[in-house]
């Protein structure tokens, strides 16, 4: 009986199935969509290096990780796709963002100004809070104010805006489709103004 508790558990990851899922998602997204594969937290336990390489091989456009350490780990292992750091990176570490050619998520104007003050050319993606209420430039009630904030960030020296994004809180819950539509509408309003 005790021997049962000594047996290890494991997960077998089929990279061909990941490639298959990528192709399905790519088809659903349409021809003009770019594909960003999220490989944070060791690709959710599936092996970040292996999954990143497979996504690179099948044609993904971008990768995203949670933190600077995860991005550097991918770079040191030879992953060359553009990488977005979703979480906060201390502005004093901006030289590492530049050295490893990483894009940084920006959630507020003050943070963008700190990164700009590092004096290095840095790629960024601006995050809008369209309803998740976690991080991002608040875009739920006043899309004009959110667009103005994005434009002020665009005017900062040294920052190259590569994209703008949001995080839909319950996009995978069919019963919450109305809230997801609310978030998408908020996002689109800001884009329309920009």
C-alpha positions as CSV (number, residue, x, y, z in Angstrom):
1,X,0.0,0.0,0.0
2,X,2.8,2.5,0.9
3,X,4.4,1.8,-2.5
4,X,1.5,3.6,-4.2
5,X,2.5,6.8,-2.6
6,X,6.1,6.5,-3.8
7,X,5.2,6.4,-7.5
8,X,5.8,9.7,-9.3
9,X,3.3,11.3,-11.5
10,X,4.1,12.9,-14.8
11,X,2.6,14.5,-17.8
12,X,3.4,13.5,-21.4
13,X,3.4,16.5,-23.7
14,X,2.8,15.8,-27.4
15,X,4.4,18.6,-29.3
16,X,2.6,17.5,-32.5
17,X,-0.7,18.1,-30.7
18,X,0.5,21.6,-29.8
19,X,1.3,22.2,-33.4
20,X,-2.1,20.9,-34.4
21,X,-3.8,23.2,-31.9
22,X,-1.8,26.1,-33.2
23,X,-3.0,25.5,-36.7
24,X,-6.6,25.3,-35.6
25,X,-6.3,28.6,-33.6
26,X,-4.5,30.2,-36.6
27,X,-7.3,29.3,-38.9
28,X,-9.9,30.6,-36.5
29,X,-8.1,33.9,-36.0
30,X,-8.1,34.7,-39.7
31,X,-5.4,35.5,-42.2
32,X,-4.5,39.0,-40.9
33,X,-4.1,38.0,-37.2
34,X,-0.8,37.6,-35.6
35,X,-0.2,34.8,-33.2
36,X,1.3,35.2,-29.7
37,X,1.9,32.0,-27.8
38,X,1.9,32.3,-24.0
39,X,4.6,30.2,-22.5
40,X,4.7,31.6,-19.0
41,X,5.2,29.4,-15.9
42,X,7.3,26.9,-18.0
43,X,4.5,26.9,-20.6
44,X,2.0,26.0,-17.8
45,X,4.1,23.0,-16.9
46,X,4.5,21.7,-20.5
47,X,8.1,22.8,-21.0
48,X,8.7,26.4,-22.1
49,X,11.8,25.7,-24.2
50,X,10.2,22.8,-26.1
51,X,6.8,24.6,-26.6
52,X,8.5,27.8,-27.6
53,X,10.7,26.0,-30.2
54,X,7.6,24.2,-31.6
55,X,5.6,27.4,-31.9
56,X,8.6,29.0,-33.6
57,X,8.9,26.1,-36.0
58,X,5.2,26.2,-37.0
59,X,5.1,29.9,-37.5
60,X,4.0,31.8,-34.4
61,X,4.8,35.5,-34.5
62,X,5.4,36.2,-30.9
63,X,5.8,34.6,-27.4
64,X,4.8,36.0,-24.0
65,X,6.2,35.2,-20.6
66,X,5.4,36.3,-17.1
67,X,8.7,37.8,-16.1
68,X,12.1,38.9,-17.2
69,X,13.8,35.7,-15.9
70,X,11.6,33.5,-18.1
71,X,12.3,35.6,-21.2
72,X,16.1,35.5,-20.6
73,X,15.9,31.7,-20.1
74,X,14.3,31.4,-23.6
75,X,16.8,33.7,-25.2
76,X,19.8,31.9,-23.6
77,X,18.4,28.6,-25.1
78,X,18.3,30.1,-28.6
79,X,14.7,31.1,-29.0
80,X,14.7,34.0,-31.4
81,X,11.0,34.9,-31.7
82,X,10.0,38.3,-30.3
83,X,9.1,37.9,-26.6
84,X,6.7,40.1,-24.6
85,X,7.2,40.2,-20.8
86,X,3.7,40.4,-19.4
87,X,4.7,41.2,-15.8
88,X,6.4,44.2,-14.3
89,X,10.2,44.6,-14.8
90,X,12.1,47.0,-12.5
91,X,13.1,50.0,-14.6
92,X,16.7,49.5,-13.4
93,X,16.7,46.2,-15.3
94,X,15.9,48.0,-18.6
95,X,19.4,47.3,-19.9
96,X,18.5,43.6,-19.8
97,X,15.3,44.2,-21.8
98,X,17.4,45.9,-24.4
99,X,20.3,43.4,-24.4
100,X,18.0,40.4,-24.9
101,X,15.7,42.3,-27.4
102,X,12.6,41.8,-25.2
103,X,9.3,43.8,-25.3
104,X,7.9,45.0,-22.0
105,X,4.2,45.4,-21.1
106,X,3.4,48.9,-19.8
107,X,0.4,49.3,-17.5
108,X,0.5,53.0,-16.6
109,X,2.0,56.2,-17.7
110,X,4.3,56.6,-14.8
111,X,5.9,53.2,-15.5
112,X,6.3,54.1,-19.1
113,X,8.1,57.3,-18.1
114,X,10.5,55.3,-15.8
115,X,11.3,53.0,-18.7
116,X,11.8,55.9,-21.0
117,X,14.1,57.6,-18.5
118,X,16.5,54.6,-18.7
119,X,17.6,56.2,-22.0
120,X,17.6,52.9,-24.0
121,X,15.5,52.1,-27.0
122,X,12.9,49.7,-25.7
123,X,10.0,47.9,-27.3
124,X,6.8,48.0,-25.4
125,X,3.2,46.9,-25.6
126,X,0.5,49.0,-23.8
127,X,-2.0,47.1,-21.7
128,X,-5.6,48.4,-21.4
129,X,-7.8,47.5,-18.5
130,X,-11.1,46.9,-20.3
131,X,-12.9,45.2,-17.4
132,X,-10.6,42.7,-15.6
133,X,-9.7,45.4,-13.1
134,X,-6.2,44.0,-12.5
135,X,-3.7,46.1,-14.4
136,X,-3.6,48.4,-17.3
137,X,-4.6,51.8,-18.4
138,X,-8.3,52.1,-17.3
139,X,-10.5,52.0,-20.4
140,X,-13.8,50.9,-19.0
141,X,-15.6,54.2,-18.6
142,X,-13.7,56.8,-20.5
143,X,-12.1,55.5,-23.7
144,X,-11.0,59.0,-24.7
145,X,-9.0,59.4,-21.5
146,X,-7.4,56.0,-22.1
147,X,-6.6,56.9,-25.7
148,X,-5.0,60.2,-24.5
149,X,-2.9,58.2,-22.0
150,X,-1.7,55.9,-24.8
151,X,-0.8,58.9,-26.9
152,X,1.2,60.5,-24.1
153,X,3.1,57.2,-23.8
154,X,3.7,57.2,-27.5
155,X,5.3,60.6,-27.2
156,X,7.9,59.5,-24.7
157,X,11.4,59.2,-26.0
158,X,13.2,55.8,-26.3
159,X,10.0,53.7,-26.3
160,X,8.8,51.9,-29.5
161,X,5.2,50.8,-29.2
162,X,4.8,47.4,-30.8
163,X,1.3,46.7,-29.7
164,X,-1.7,47.3,-27.5
165,X,-3.6,44.6,-25.7
166,X,-6.0,43.7,-23.0
167,X,-6.9,40.6,-20.9
168,X,-10.4,39.2,-21.2
169,X,-11.3,37.9,-17.7
170,X,-13.8,35.2,-18.7
171,X,-13.4,34.7,-22.4
172,X,-13.3,30.9,-21.9
173,X,-16.7,30.9,-20.0
174,X,-19.6,30.8,-22.5
175,X,-22.1,31.9,-19.8
176,X,-20.0,35.1,-19.5
177,X,-20.0,36.0,-23.3
178,X,-21.8,39.3,-22.6
179,X,-19.0,40.4,-20.2
180,X,-16.4,39.4,-22.8
181,X,-18.3,41.4,-25.4
182,X,-18.2,44.4,-23.0
183,X,-14.5,44.1,-22.7
184,X,-13.9,43.8,-26.5
185,X,-16.2,46.8,-27.0
186,X,-14.2,48.9,-24.5
187,X,-10.9,47.9,-26.3
188,X,-12.3,48.7,-29.7
189,X,-13.5,52.1,-28.6
190,X,-10.0,53.0,-27.6
191,X,-8.6,51.7,-30.8
192,X,-11.1,53.7,-32.8
193,X,-10.1,56.9,-31.1
194,X,-6.4,56.2,-31.6
